Amino acid sequence: MSGPEVMFPEEQEMISVVCKRLHRDANAKAILLIGRDGQSIADAGDVLDIDITSLSSLTAGNVAATGGISKILREKDFTSQFHEGEKTHVHITLVAGRAILVVLFDQRSSLGLVRLRVKKASEEMAKLFEQVAVRAASNSTPSILNEITDNDIDNLFND
């Protein structure tokens, strides 16, 4: 399952608020929320010096590869990963099976604090994704493409 098909402005703003709060509360360098397809959904913190597109794509690939490992081991998805770097540490969490939450942090924070704050933020995001799914399902605005018949197409090309 990938990220939400439609992200309404209200939910997008609420997701951004959760990311900003997580950035502050976890004392993180940066927060990225990406779809399982590698597309950026939201971010917070010091992201100007980061190639978000590449990091998002590589992280999604990493999560997909780890999902393959979990299948080989007959496990459910591994819901989180941690990479310890010399200067920057990376905590990766699946959110509701729909998105990937990436927390970049350094010595100003700790893995324990990040895990604690990520748990709360993940729960909030899961609720928001559920709202998006319910809203998208109830927003059955007919598309003009659904109204075009085969006869309309034939008439268009036969004129």
FENTA-V329064 format. One record per residue. N is the residue number from 1. PHI is phi as a letter, one per 20 degrees, with the letter a starting at -180 (none if undefined). OMEGA is omega in whole degrees, 0 to 359 (* if undefined). Layout:
BEGIN
n:phi:omega
N:PHI:OMEGA
N:PHI:OMEGA
END
This chain:
BEGIN
n:phi:omega
1:none:180
2:e:180
3:f:180
4:g:182
5:f:182
6:c:175
7:d:180
8:f:183
9:g:181
10:f:180
11:f:178
12:g:179
13:f:180
14:f:177
15:f:178
16:f:179
17:f:179
18:f:178
19:f:179
20:f:179
21:f:178
22:f:177
23:g:181
24:f:187
25:f:180
26:e:184
27:l:184
28:e:173
29:f:182
30:b:177
31:c:174
32:c:171
33:d:184
34:c:175
35:f:179
36:f:176
37:e:178
38:n:180
39:e:179
40:f:176
41:d:180
42:b:175
43:b:178
44:b:176
45:n:186
46:e:183
47:d:184
48:f:182
49:e:183
50:d:172
51:e:186
52:f:181
53:f:180
54:f:180
55:f:180
56:f:180
57:f:180
58:f:179
59:f:178
60:f:177
61:f:178
62:f:180
63:f:178
64:f:178
65:f:179
66:f:175
67:f:176
68:f:177
69:f:181
70:f:179
71:f:178
72:g:181
73:e:181
74:l:177
75:d:167
76:f:176
77:g:169
78:f:188
79:e:178
80:b:178
81:c:177
82:c:176
83:c:182
84:e:178
85:d:178
86:f:181
87:d:185
88:c:176
89:d:183
90:c:174
91:d:183
92:d:181
93:c:171
94:f:179
95:d:177
96:l:181
97:m:188
98:d:185
99:b:181
100:c:179
101:d:182
102:d:177
103:d:175
104:d:181
105:b:181
106:c:185
107:f:178
108:f:178
109:c:178
110:b:179
111:f:179
112:f:179
113:f:180
114:g:180
115:f:179
116:f:182
117:f:179
118:f:180
119:g:180
120:f:181
121:f:180
122:f:179
123:f:179
124:f:181
125:f:178
126:g:178
127:f:179
128:f:178
129:f:178
130:f:176
131:g:180
132:f:181
133:f:180
134:f:181
135:f:179
136:f:180
137:f:181
138:e:180
139:e:184
140:e:177
141:f:182
142:f:178
143:e:177
144:f:179
145:f:178
146:f:183
147:e:182
148:e:180
149:e:176
150:f:179
151:f:178
152:f:180
153:f:178
154:g:180
155:f:181
156:f:184
157:e:181
158:e:182
159:f:*
END
